[in-house]
Amino acid sequence: MDFDIAPEDDPRRLEIRGWLKQHPKPTARELLDSGYEVPHWPPPYGLSANAELQLIVDEELDRAGVRRFGHLVAQNNCAPSLLTHGTAEAKARYLEKGLMGEELWCQLFSEPSGGSDLAALRTTAVRDGDHYIINGQKIWTSLANHAHLGCIVARTDPHAAKHAGLSMFIVELKNNPGVTVNPIEDMTGYENEFNEVFFDNVRVPATNRLGEEGDGWRLSMQMLGSERVHMGKPGAVWGYGPTARDLIDGLNSIGKLRDVGVAEEAAKLYIEGEMIRLLNYRRLSDQVNAKRPGPESAVAKMLAAPHGQKLLDLAKRVHGQAGLIAGEAQFAEPTAESKEMGGRGSWDVGFWFSPAITLGVGTQEVLKNVVGERLLGLPRELDPSAKGDWSENLKSRDKAA
Ligand SMILES: Cc1cc2nc3c(=O)[nH]c(=O)nc-3n(C[C@H](O)[C@H](O)[C@H](O)COP(=O)(O)OP(=O)(O)OC[C@H]3O[C@@H](n4cnc5c(N)ncnc54)[C@H](O)[C@@H]3O)c2cc1C
């Protein structure tokens, strides 16, 4: 790691504190206009902040208890692609509303035919004048039941090779004839996370295409890479739930750290949490020093997901039978962030939701492939369907099934 954490009297910190004094409870508009909503973005939205300034802004907003308004899927996944690859019309129509949390976004990638093998998707987008017509089905789409918009990847050229025939679009979900969203119940029973989304002759203006036709695979990989960076933080539920520190404070508050076995497990979790934190700093250091981000985000996500599961499991176990009953935790609820994920970062809902964390944002096995191939230089996994006319490959695949 090669950067210093800015000291308390750093002028950049003082400037932000001065602004926060004048705006102790900023509105979405004020935060966006200040550049603090997305500091790393270029003006007029952000401050073109390097990673170090971004960290300072994050720390100062956290300290002042100021939450950002943009929802995480818009902020981390879709809006950066729109900024870089969107048309002027689409940026004018969608960007600010997404960043101010007025419109929610979802990511329409996975399909019943497979999520890990994303490029095998079957949803089509066919050009019709200055529109595209979308047909197909997505599944496991987080928040689609609330979302106004989605970033969808669909096949625009069925005869091109598997990865070359894909394109990405922004699709409006609310009040759009032909779009059907069906929530899927999950075992938290709390609020629907997942949905299946059907597209039946849905018209999308060509100005809503992101990037060039056929560029959908590259854009999807960029979006997933950026998502992993944000979902590999220390702490449960992709970093939005309790941390090992929260657990240790909780255990201490009910005297459980006197149990040597519990103390040992807690210490191991604390060490893991620190390792993940340092991996995140290393990634930040690469950014500060303008190095291309490596596969560290996959490593951090791969470690953070089971780490969170283990710490929620220990929190439940120390409560004995009471751990089976919602609302019986004797620990204080961990962080304000737990509310951001629809309550999934709380001790109870976080525990029920935690099995999903090693699947979403790339399964453990797929991340291991990324690390094996890109970090360790192991041979790449063979994909016989990657070459040639995709529609022919699909026919043989369906015949074999
Ligand atoms: C909490 C959560 C939120 C999600 N949100 C979204 C969302 O908003 N939008 C969206 O599009 N999708 C979303 N998903 C779907 C997610 O991206 C997929 O579940 C994931 O990509 C796995 O795909 P799959 O479920 O089709 O499983 P499959 O890809 O069918 O995998 C099944 C099993 O096979 C293993 N496997 C697959 N390929 C390989 C391989 N090459 N090598 C070794 N093992 C392999 C997998 O690890 C897994 O264990 C979400 C999932 C979860 C759990």
The ligand as a Tripos MOL2 file, in Angstrom:
@<TRIPOS>MOLECULE
LIG
   53    58     1     0     0
SMALL
NO_CHARGES

@<TRIPOS>ATOM
      1 C1        -28.6180  -11.7100   -3.5980 C.3       1 LIG1
      2 C2        -28.5700  -11.8080   -5.0720 C.ar      1 LIG1
      3 C3        -28.8450  -10.6950   -5.8460 C.ar      1 LIG1
      4 C4        -28.8290  -10.7870   -7.2360 C.ar      1 LIG1
      5 N1        -29.1350   -9.6810   -7.9670 N.ar      1 LIG1
      6 C5        -29.1210   -9.7320   -9.3180 C.ar      1 LIG1
      7 C6        -29.4520   -8.5940  -10.0970 C.ar      1 LIG1
      8 O1        -29.7960   -7.5400   -9.5660 O.2       1 LIG1
      9 N2        -29.4080   -8.7060  -11.4340 N.ar      1 LIG1
     10 C7        -29.0590   -9.8550  -12.0760 C.ar      1 LIG1
     11 O2        -29.0070   -9.8610  -13.2950 O.2       1 LIG1
     12 N3        -28.7550  -10.9790  -11.3560 N.ar      1 LIG1
     13 C8        -28.7950  -10.9450   -9.9970 C.ar      1 LIG1
     14 N4        -28.5080  -12.0630   -9.2510 N.ar      1 LIG1
     15 C9        -28.2360  -13.3280   -9.9420 C.3       1 LIG1
     16 C10       -26.7660  -13.7070   -9.8410 C.3       1 LIG1
     17 O3        -25.9840  -12.8860  -10.6700 O.3       1 LIG1
     18 C11       -26.6970  -15.1720  -10.2550 C.3       1 LIG1
     19 O4        -27.3950  -15.9120   -9.2720 O.3       1 LIG1
     20 C12       -25.2660  -15.6510  -10.3170 C.3       1 LIG1
     21 O5        -24.6060  -15.0240  -11.3790 O.3       1 LIG1
     22 C13       -25.2440  -17.1840  -10.5250 C.3       1 LIG1
     23 O6        -26.0270  -17.5260  -11.6080 O.3       1 LIG1
     24 P1        -27.1320  -18.6930  -11.4880 P.3       1 LIG1
     25 O7        -27.9650  -18.4150  -10.2840 O.co2     1 LIG1
     26 O8        -27.8190  -18.7800  -12.8050 O.co2     1 LIG1
     27 O9        -26.3030  -19.9760  -11.2090 O.3       1 LIG1
     28 P2        -25.4310  -20.7750  -12.2810 P.3       1 LIG1
     29 O10       -24.6250  -19.8590  -13.0850 O.co2     1 LIG1
     30 O11       -26.3300  -21.7180  -12.9930 O.co2     1 LIG1
     31 O12       -24.4720  -21.5650  -11.3230 O.3       1 LIG1
     32 C14       -24.9040  -22.7430  -10.6060 C.3       1 LIG1
     33 C15       -23.6990  -23.2900   -9.8380 C.3       1 LIG1
     34 O13       -22.6720  -23.6780  -10.7700 O.3       1 LIG1
     35 C16       -21.4450  -23.0140  -10.4590 C.3       1 LIG1
     36 N5        -20.7750  -22.6350  -11.7000 N.ar      1 LIG1
     37 C17       -21.3240  -21.9790  -12.7560 C.ar      1 LIG1
     38 N6        -20.3900  -21.7580  -13.6970 N.ar      1 LIG1
     39 C18       -19.2250  -22.2660  -13.2280 C.ar      1 LIG1
     40 C19       -17.9070  -22.3390  -13.7600 C.ar      1 LIG1
     41 N7        -17.6180  -21.8350  -14.9560 N.pl3     1 LIG1
     42 N8        -16.9520  -22.9040  -12.9920 N.ar      1 LIG1
     43 C20       -17.2470  -23.4450  -11.7690 C.ar      1 LIG1
     44 N9        -18.4920  -23.4150  -11.2250 N.ar      1 LIG1
     45 C21       -19.4660  -22.8180  -11.9420 C.ar      1 LIG1
     46 C22       -21.8490  -21.7660   -9.6960 C.3       1 LIG1
     47 O14       -20.7900  -21.3150   -8.8560 O.3       1 LIG1
     48 C23       -23.0490  -22.2510   -8.9100 C.3       1 LIG1
     49 O15       -22.6450  -22.8900   -7.7280 O.3       1 LIG1
     50 C24       -28.5440  -12.0100   -7.8630 C.ar      1 LIG1
     51 C25       -28.2850  -13.1540   -7.0810 C.ar      1 LIG1
     52 C26       -28.3060  -13.0540   -5.7080 C.ar      1 LIG1
     53 C27       -28.0560  -14.2960   -4.9010 C.3       1 LIG1
@<TRIPOS>BOND
     1     1     2 1
     2     2     3 ar
     3     2    52 ar
     4     3     4 ar
     5     4     5 ar
     6     4    50 ar
     7     5     6 ar
     8     6     7 ar
     9     6    13 1
    10     7     8 2
    11     7     9 ar
    12     9    10 ar
    13    10    11 2
    14    10    12 ar
    15    12    13 ar
    16    13    14 ar
    17    14    15 1
    18    14    50 ar
    19    15    16 1
    20    16    17 1
    21    16    18 1
    22    18    19 1
    23    18    20 1
    24    20    21 1
    25    20    22 1
    26    22    23 1
    27    23    24 1
    28    24    25 2
    29    24    26 1
    30    24    27 1
    31    27    28 1
    32    28    29 2
    33    28    30 1
    34    28    31 1
    35    31    32 1
    36    32    33 1
    37    33    34 1
    38    33    48 1
    39    34    35 1
    40    35    36 1
    41    35    46 1
    42    36    37 ar
    43    36    45 ar
    44    37    38 ar
    45    38    39 ar
    46    39    40 ar
    47    39    45 ar
    48    40    41 1
    49    40    42 ar
    50    42    43 ar
    51    43    44 ar
    52    44    45 ar
    53    46    47 1
    54    46    48 1
    55    48    49 1
    56    50    51 ar
    57    51    52 ar
    58    52    53 1
@<TRIPOS>SUBSTRUCTURE
     1 LIG1         1 GROUP 0 **** ****
